[in-house]
Amino acid sequence: MAQTTENTAALGEELRNIVDHAAALLDALADDGDARLDSLRRRVSDSIDSARARLDDMQSEANRASERLAAAVERWVRDNPWTAVAIGASVGLVAGALLAGRRRRARRADPRPP
């Protein structure tokens, strides 16, 4: 869940950077007095404003979704405490076994005597 939220935040930030660069490019072109460019600048500016609004909406929706998911998980854990403890203990045992196995393999690969 946290990784999904982080990925969504990173994607939103990257899209914001793209929109900001487009806005900077648009500002750089603002000095040109060509009428055709003025029309293009207005359309691009409108598109940038629209993209920023959609990004804000996406970010708000992602935040609401993560809050709903966190609340649902919290409710489930409250309703099923022993199941949650068993799942947590199982995950801890598996993680411990994996780490111990890595440590044993690393010691076997090390040619130095103990």
N, C-alpha and C positions, 0 to 999 in steps of 0.2 A: 504494500500500500504506500509506504513512504517513498519507495523508488518510483512508483508511478507518479506520485505527486511531484517528485523532483524532476522527472522527465518532462512532465507537463510544464512545469515552471521553466525549465531550460528551453523547451521549444518556444514557449511564449516570449521568453527573453530574446531568443534568436530572431524571431519574427519581428519583435519590436526594433531590434538593431537594423534589420533590413528596411523597415518602414522609416526609421530615422535617417538612414543613409539616402533613401529615396527623397526624403524631405530636404536633406542637405543638398543633394544634386539639383532639386527643383529650385532651391534658393540661389544656387550658383548660376542657374540659367535665367534668373529673374531680371538680370541687368540687360539682357538682349531685348530690343524693342520690336522684334518681328511679331506681326499680328498672328501668324500661324502658331508661333510658339506660345503666345498668350493663351490661346484656346487650349492648347495641349497642357500648358501649366495648370490651368483651371481644372481640367479633367483629372490630371494626375493628383492635384491637391485634394480634390473631392475623393478620389480613390484612397489616398493616404488617410484622410480623416475617417473614411468608412472602415478601413482596415484597422485603424487604432481603436475605433469603437467596438468592432467585432473581437479584437484581441482582449479588450477589457471585459467584454461579455464572456468570452471563453475562459478567462482567468477566474472570473467570479463563479461561473458554473463549475469549474474544476474544484475550486475551494469549497463550494457547497457540497459537491459530490464526495469529497474526501471527508468533510465533517459528518455527512450522513453515514458514510461507511464506518468511520470511527465510532459513531454512536451505536450503530448496529452491532459492531464487534463488542463494544462495552456491554450492551444489553445481553448478547449471547453469553459472554463470560459470566455476567451476573446470574443468568438463568442456569448455566451449566458449569459451576465452579470446578467440580471434580474432573470433568472432562477437559476443561481448560488446563488444569494442573497436570493431568496425564499427558496431554499434547505437549505442554511445555517441557515436562520431564523427558519425554521421548525425543524431542528435538535436541535437548541438552545431551542426552546419551549418545545420539547419533553424531552430533558435533564433536563430543569428546572422543568417541571412537575414531572418527576421521582424523582428528588432530594427533591422537596417539599413534595411529598408523603412519602418518606422515613423519612423525618424530622417529619412529622405529626405522623407517626406510632411509631417512637422512643419516641415522647412526650407522646403518649397514653400508651405506655408500661412502662413508668417511673412512679413509684408509688408516687414520691415526689410531694407535691403541688407546683404550680407555684410561 
